Amino acid sequence: MLDLSVIIVNYNVKALLEQTLLSAYKAVGQLQVEFIVVDNQSADGSCDMVKEKFPEVQLIENKKNTGFSFANNQ
């Protein structure tokens, strides 16, 4: 059973996204957590980093920058 869903909206902050995910994984302990990253058309390799280092994260790759509110509600 899932305890928590974590949604992260990203736009061109690859290094911060990686640190956020690493920190979040350390913090969840025994909780059953799903991570969802919604990327707003980053051009810094954020999506490739998520696919390579965090393949278990659900990644939504927007084809345009939809803004924080829209992306968060996807």
C-alpha positions in Angstrom: 0.0 0.0 0.0 1.3 3.4 -0.9 1.9 5.8 2.0 3.0 9.0 0.1 3.2 10.5 -3.4 5.9 13.1 -3.9 5.5 15.4 -7.0 8.4 17.5 -8.1 8.1 20.1 -10.8 11.3 20.7 -12.6 12.6 23.3 -15.1 16.3 23.5 -15.9 17.6 22.7 -12.4 19.2 19.3 -13.0 21.7 19.4 -10.1 19.1 20.5 -7.6 16.7 17.9 -8.9 19.3 15.2 -8.3 20.1 16.4 -4.8 16.3 16.6 -4.0 15.7 13.0 -5.1 18.8 11.7 -3.2 17.7 13.5 -0.1 14.1 12.4 -0.4 15.1 8.8 -0.8 17.2 9.0 2.4 14.3 10.6 4.3 11.5 8.2 3.5 12.7 5.3 5.6 10.3 2.4 5.5 7.4 4.4 3.9 6.1 3.2 0.5 6.6 6.3 -1.6 6.2 7.1 -5.3 8.1 9.9 -6.8 6.7 11.8 -9.8 8.9 14.3 -11.6 7.1 16.6 -14.1 9.6 18.3 -16.3 8.6 21.5 -18.1 10.8 21.2 -21.2 14.2 21.5 -19.5 17.2 21.9 -21.8 19.8 20.9 -19.2 19.6 17.1 -19.4 17.3 16.8 -16.4 15.2 14.1 -18.0 18.2 12.0 -19.1 19.6 12.2 -15.5 16.3 11.0 -14.0 16.1 8.1 -16.5 19.7 7.1 -15.9 20.0 7.5 -12.1 16.4 7.1 -10.9 14.6 4.7 -13.3 11.9 4.0 -10.7 10.7 7.6 -10.8 7.7 8.3 -12.9 8.8 11.0 -15.3 6.4 13.2 -17.2 8.2 15.1 -20.0 6.2 18.1 -21.0 6.7 19.4 -24.6 6.4 23.0 -23.4 6.7 24.9 -20.1 3.2 24.7 -18.7 4.0 26.5 -15.5 4.1 25.2 -11.9 0.4 25.0 -11.2 -0.5 23.1 -14.3 2.4 20.7 -14.1 1.7 20.0 -10.4 -1.8 19.0 -11.3 -0.9 16.7 -14.1 
